[in-house]
Amino acid sequence: MEILKGQNIQLAYDEKIVIDEIDFSINKGEVVSIIGTNGCGKSTLLKAIARVLNCKKGEIYLENSKIQDIKNKDFAKKLAFVSQNNEIPEDITVYDFIMYGRIPHKKWYEIYNEEDRNIVEWAIKICHLEKFRERKVMSLSGGERQKVWISMVLAQKTEILLLDEPTTYLDICHQFEIMELVKMLNRELGITIIMVLHDINQAAQYSDKIIVLKNGKKFKEGKPMEILNPQLIKDVYRVDSVMEIENNIPYFKLKGIINN
């Protein structure tokens, strides 16, 4: 069942068009990765879906409603966005920060109740943050802070999670931990995941569908085994590669840069 779609999307910063005439369709329960070179519009497209950036042209729909017509609290109950530049107050603890995820579910005069506390405890447990609960968020490593953000989103109880380069700047261990967490959230909790990734092999391993952008346009869209191949890597990234397949998942070894 389709949960998100975009029709003839054009996005721009001032007069500079970054995304032009893109359509997309995302089904409920899918893991979708957006890949492409730096500056091709990956994060910009994610920001538009999250309502951080307005469309210059075209429309984005969430369950057949234009996203700009949905009330803020109702939108926050449906969709959450973890960006590259997450801002966290200096002195807030992990527990208190995750509790922020309950704000969309509260009226202005309501205080947190037992249900809110139970949901926060559940989110902490899902992300294995029990030993950090009283720590200041900013005292944690990058990978641990990323898990705190995801835990806060879980407490928000949304159906759709947007992740902008969730593994950037993390070491291999934390990258693997975050990607396995993403897989678990999708497979066990049914959360629809849309993420921007730089690592093609991560995208191939963890995605149901991949959207490839090039120069602000949609270059390819489909399942990893259907669209990923050495020619696409050459066309998009100007890199020669060799593709291997393991468990029906393509894996790429890069050989060298193509000089035009």
N, C-alpha and C positions, 0 to 999 in steps of 0.2 A: 504494500500500500504506500503510495506517494505521501511523503510528509513535508518535503520542501521542494520548491521549484523556482527557477529564475527564467524570465522571458526577456530576451533582447536587452541584456544588462549592459549599460555603459556607465563606467565609473571614472571620475576625474578628480585631481587635486587642482583647484582653480581651473585653469583652461587646459591643463595637460591631461589628456585622456590616457588612462592606465589600462582599463579593461574596455573592450569594445565588442558589442553584439554577441554576448555570450548567453547561451541557454544551458540550463542544467536541471536535472531531476534526481532527487535522492529519496529512496524508499525507507520506510520505518525499519529500524534494526540493522541498517547497513553501516559498515565502516568504509568511509570514503577518504582517500588521500588526494590532495592537490599538490602536484609537483611541477617543476620547471626551473629555469635559471633565475638568478637574482634579478629583481626588477621586472619580472614578467607579469606581476599582478596577483600572486598567490595570496599574500596576506591582505591585500586590498579587497579581494573577493570575500575573504572570510569576515573582514570588518563590515562589509555591506550586509552580509547575512545576519551579523550580530547587531545591526542598526547603529554601529559606530560611525558609519559613513553612508550618506544618502545616495541613492542612484541618480545619476544625471539623466538617464533614460531607462526605460524598462521597469519591470516590477519583480519583486521577490514575494513569494507566497508561502505562508506556513499554514498547512492544513486548509488550503483554499482561501485564506484571509490574507490580504495585503499586510505585510509586517508592520508598516507604519500606522495601520489602523488598529493595531492591537494595543491595549492598555499596557503600561510599563510593567505593572505587577503581574499581569497575566502572561506577558511575554517572558518575564523572568522565571515563571513557573514552568515554562515550556523549554527554554533554551538558555544555556550559559556559555560564556566565552572566557577562555584562559589565554591571555595574550602573551607576547614576548616580554613586554615591559610591565610586569605586575607590580603594583605599588602596595606596600604593606606598612601599616604604622609601626614605628620603631619598637614600641614597648608592649605590643599585644602578644598574648600567649597563643599557642596552637589551638587550644580549646576555644578561647574567646573568638578567635578569627573564624574558625569553622562554624561557630554559632551564627555568624553573619549570614550564612546560607539560609537561615530560617526567616530573614526579614521579609521576603516577598509573600510569606504565608501569614504575616501578622498585620493587624490593623494598628494604626499609630498609637492607640491607647493600650494595646495588649502587651503583656509581659511574657517572657518565655515560660513555658509550662513543661510538665513531665514528658509530653509527646515530643517537644522540641529537643529536650535533653536526651531522650532515648534515640532520636534520629541522629544527633551529633555523635553519640557514643557508637552507634552503628557505623557512621561514616569514618570515624577514627579507626575502628577495628578493620574495616574493609581495606584501608590504606596502610595498615600496620604502623600506626603512629602512636600507639599506647604509651611508649616510653618517652615521647616528646610532648605529651599533652600540656604540661606546665612550663615548657621551654618557651622562650621568646622566639617567634617565627624567624626573625632576622638573624638569630644565632645559629640557624641550621644551614646545612650545605645546600647547594643549588638543587640537587635531586630531591632532597627532603622537603624543601620549600615547594617544589613542583607538586609533590604528593599532598602537601597541605592545601594547595589551591584546588586540586582535584577533589580532596575530601570535602572542602567547603561547598563545591559544586554538587557533590552527592547529597549533602545536607539540604541543598536547595531543591532536591527531588525533581530535577528536570528530565525531559525525555531526550533532549538533544544536547550534545557536548561539542563545542568548537575548541580546537587546540591549535594554537599558532606556534609551530616549531617546538613541540614539547620536549625534544631531546637535545636541542642546541645547547652547547657549552657544558654538557654533562659527560662524565666519563663513561666507558663502555658498560660497566656494571649498572650505573643508574639509568643509562639509556635502555638497557634490557629490562630493568625493573619497571620503568614507566610504560614501555610498550606492552609488557605482559599484563600490567594493570589495566591498560586500555582494552586489551583483548578480553580480560575478565569482565570488565564493566559492560562490554557489548554482549558477550556470550551468556553470562549469568544474570545480568540485570536488564538486558534488552535495550540499553541506551544506544541511540544512534550517534555515531562518532563522525565528525568531519574534521580533518586535520591537515595542516600544511607540513610537509616533510621535505628535507633536503636529501635524505638518504634513500636512494632508489630501492635498495635491497630491503630496507625496513618497510617501505611502501608496498613492495611486492609480497612480503611475508605476512603483513598484518591487515591488508585491505581486501574488501570485497570488490571495490571498484576504484579506479584511478582516473582522475581528470588531469590531463597534461596541458599546461599553458605554454604558449610561445608568443612573444611580442604582443601580449595583451589579448590574444585570441585563444579559443579552445582548439588545441592541435589534435588531441585524441581523447577518447573517453571509453572505458570498458573494463572488463576483468583483467587482472595482471597478465594471465597467460594469453589473453587475446590480443593485447596491444603492445606489451613490452617486448622489445627485441633489439639487437645491436643497431639496426638501421634507425630506430626511433632515438636511441641514445646519441647516435651520430648527428641526426637532424636537429635535435633539440639542444644538446650539450656540446657538440663539436668534439666528441671523444670516441675513439675506437674502443670496442669492448668485445669480450667473449661471454656468451650466455651459457650457463649450465642450468639444468633443471633437477630439482630434488623435491620429492613429495608433491609434485605438480606445482611447484613454486619456482619461478625464474630467479636466477642469481647471476649478477654481473661482475666480472673481473675487468677492470679498466686497463687499457694497454697504452694509450697515449693520446695527446691532444692533436686534433686535425688543424693544420695551418692552412687557411684559405689564401 
